[in-house]
């Protein structure tokens, strides 16, 4: 009871180097890459966002499937509980009342 408690583990995260200004210049400003015009830069930025999952329909579809699956499971569990309660009330409750009286 009065033993010394162990210390919690320390969280040690060392991020990679990231320069937001440089990333902004490469991704959003036209002509920031050599030989790239404005339209090509925009196409590359949009395709990169889709690959990363931003604005992607697949993420919404996956979460929708998970919600539907959990709803189905909930309905099945509730149905089984209702059937079990009905069975208990019709089979065992008369016996319990007979013993009590």
C-alpha positions as CSV (number, residue, x, y, z in Angstrom):
1,X,0.0,0.0,0.0
2,X,2.8,2.4,0.9
3,X,5.2,1.2,-1.7
4,X,6.9,3.6,-4.0
5,X,4.8,4.1,-7.2
6,X,6.6,3.7,-10.5
7,X,7.2,6.9,-12.5
8,X,5.2,7.2,-15.8
9,X,7.0,6.8,-19.1
10,X,8.2,10.0,-20.6
11,X,6.9,11.0,-24.0
12,X,9.8,11.7,-26.3
13,X,8.9,12.9,-29.8
14,X,11.5,14.4,-32.1
15,X,9.8,15.8,-35.2
16,X,11.5,16.0,-38.6
17,X,12.6,19.3,-39.8
18,X,9.7,21.2,-41.3
19,X,9.7,24.7,-42.7
20,X,6.1,25.9,-43.3
21,X,7.3,28.9,-45.4
22,X,9.2,26.7,-47.8
23,X,6.3,24.2,-48.1
24,X,3.9,27.1,-48.8
25,X,6.1,28.4,-51.5
26,X,6.6,25.0,-53.2
27,X,2.9,24.0,-53.0
28,X,0.9,27.2,-53.5
29,X,2.8,29.7,-55.5
30,X,2.9,29.3,-59.2
31,X,6.2,28.9,-60.8
32,X,7.9,28.1,-57.5
33,X,9.3,24.9,-59.1
34,X,11.5,25.3,-62.1
35,X,9.7,24.9,-65.4
36,X,6.3,24.7,-63.9
37,X,3.4,26.9,-65.0
38,X,0.4,27.9,-62.9
39,X,-2.0,25.3,-64.3
40,X,0.5,22.5,-63.8
41,X,1.3,23.6,-60.3
42,X,-2.5,23.7,-59.4
43,X,-3.0,20.2,-60.9
44,X,0.0,18.8,-58.9
45,X,-1.3,20.4,-55.7
46,X,-4.8,18.9,-56.1
47,X,-3.5,15.5,-57.0
48,X,-1.1,15.6,-54.0
49,X,-4.0,16.5,-51.7
50,X,-6.1,13.5,-53.0
51,X,-3.2,11.2,-52.4
52,X,-2.8,12.4,-48.9
53,X,-6.5,11.9,-48.2
54,X,-7.6,15.5,-48.1
55,X,-11.0,16.1,-49.7
56,X,-11.2,12.4,-50.6
57,X,-14.5,10.6,-50.8
58,X,-12.9,7.3,-49.7
59,X,-12.5,8.6,-46.1
60,X,-16.1,9.5,-45.9
61,X,-17.2,6.2,-47.4
62,X,-15.1,4.3,-44.9
63,X,-16.5,6.2,-42.0
64,X,-20.0,5.7,-43.4
65,X,-19.5,2.0,-43.7
66,X,-18.2,1.8,-40.1
67,X,-21.3,3.7,-38.8
68,X,-23.7,1.5,-40.8
69,X,-21.9,-1.6,-39.4
70,X,-22.1,-0.4,-35.8
71,X,-25.8,0.5,-36.3
72,X,-26.5,-3.0,-37.5
73,X,-24.7,-4.5,-34.6
74,X,-26.6,-2.3,-32.2
75,X,-30.0,-3.3,-33.7
76,X,-29.0,-7.0,-33.5
77,X,-28.0,-6.7,-29.9
78,X,-31.2,-4.8,-29.0
79,X,-33.3,-7.4,-30.8
80,X,-31.6,-10.3,-28.9
81,X,-32.1,-8.5,-25.6
82,X,-35.8,-7.9,-26.3
83,X,-36.3,-11.6,-27.3
84,X,-34.4,-12.7,-24.1
85,X,-36.5,-10.4,-21.9
86,X,-39.7,-11.7,-23.5
87,X,-38.6,-15.3,-23.0
88,X,-37.7,-14.6,-19.4
89,X,-41.0,-12.9,-18.6
90,X,-43.1,-15.7,-20.2
91,X,-41.2,-18.7,-19.0
92,X,-39.6,-17.9,-15.6
93,X,-41.7,-15.1,-14.2
94,X,-44.8,-17.3,-13.6
95,X,-42.6,-19.8,-11.7
96,X,-41.1,-17.1,-9.6
97,X,-44.5,-15.6,-8.8
98,X,-45.8,-19.1,-7.9
99,X,-42.9,-19.6,-5.5
100,X,-43.5,-16.2,-3.8
101,X,-47.2,-16.8,-3.3
